[in-house]
Amino acid sequence: MDSYPATPHVVVGTGRIARHFAGRSGLRLLDRPGDPPPIVEILWWHEQREHDEAHRWLRRIVERAARRSDRALELPGPPG
């Protein structure tokens, strides 16, 4: 995704958010017409920042969040 204003359209497409907002503002839940490609997030930094303490901290935070996200995908969703 190359555009911040497009974010709500992507987020609303997720089941968790869509169920929360279903019935509000004319939002309808529809089956998707196929399997969209996965969204891949990449963290880049300049080699000069490899040992920068703030960058190292941020990379650790992002890595932990990615691991939690991966584990969450393995868990069954809530019933209903």
C-alpha positions as CSV (number, residue, x, y, z in Angstrom):
1,M,0.0,0.0,0.0
2,D,1.5,3.3,-1.1
3,S,-1.1,5.7,0.3
4,Y,-2.0,6.5,3.9
5,P,-5.5,7.6,2.8
6,A,-6.1,4.1,1.5
7,T,-5.6,2.5,4.9
8,P,-9.2,2.6,6.0
9,H,-10.2,0.7,2.9
10,V,-7.7,-2.0,3.6
11,V,-8.5,-2.2,7.3
12,V,-12.3,-2.3,6.8
13,G,-11.6,-5.3,4.5
14,T,-10.5,-7.3,7.5
15,G,-13.0,-9.5,9.3
16,R,-12.4,-8.2,12.8
17,I,-13.0,-4.5,11.8
18,A,-15.7,-5.3,9.3
19,R,-17.8,-7.2,11.9
20,H,-17.4,-4.3,14.4
21,F,-18.7,-1.7,11.9
22,A,-21.2,-3.9,10.1
23,G,-24.5,-2.2,9.9
24,R,-23.0,1.3,10.4
25,S,-22.6,3.8,7.6
26,G,-24.0,1.5,5.0
27,L,-21.2,-1.0,5.3
28,R,-22.1,-4.5,4.0
29,L,-20.1,-7.7,4.4
30,L,-19.6,-9.5,1.2
31,D,-17.5,-12.6,0.2
32,R,-14.3,-11.6,-1.5
33,P,-14.0,-12.5,-5.1
34,G,-10.8,-14.5,-4.7
35,D,-7.7,-14.7,-2.5
36,P,-5.9,-11.4,-2.4
37,P,-2.1,-11.5,-2.4
38,P,-0.6,-11.3,1.1
39,I,0.5,-7.9,2.4
40,V,4.2,-7.8,3.1
41,E,5.7,-5.2,5.3
42,I,9.4,-4.5,5.1
43,L,11.6,-2.5,7.4
44,W,14.6,-0.8,5.8
45,W,17.4,1.2,7.3
46,H,20.7,2.7,6.2
47,E,23.8,0.7,7.2
48,Q,25.0,3.8,9.1
49,R,22.1,3.2,11.5
50,E,22.9,-0.5,12.1
51,H,24.3,0.2,15.6
52,D,22.2,3.3,16.4
53,E,20.5,2.5,19.7
54,A,17.1,4.1,18.7
55,H,17.0,2.1,15.5
56,R,18.0,-1.1,17.3
57,W,15.1,-0.5,19.7
58,L,12.6,0.2,16.9
59,R,13.7,-3.0,15.0
60,R,13.2,-5.1,18.2
61,I,9.7,-3.6,18.7
62,V,8.8,-4.3,15.1
63,E,10.2,-7.8,15.2
64,R,8.2,-8.6,18.4
65,A,5.0,-7.2,16.9
66,A,5.6,-9.3,13.7
67,R,6.1,-12.5,15.8
68,R,2.9,-11.8,17.8
69,S,1.0,-11.2,14.5
70,D,2.3,-14.5,13.1
71,R,1.1,-16.3,16.2
72,A,-2.3,-14.6,16.1
73,L,-2.8,-15.9,12.6
74,E,-2.4,-19.5,13.9
75,L,-5.1,-19.1,16.5
76,P,-8.7,-19.9,15.8
77,G,-11.0,-16.9,15.7
78,P,-13.7,-16.1,18.2
79,P,-16.9,-18.2,17.8
80,G,-19.8,-16.6,16.0
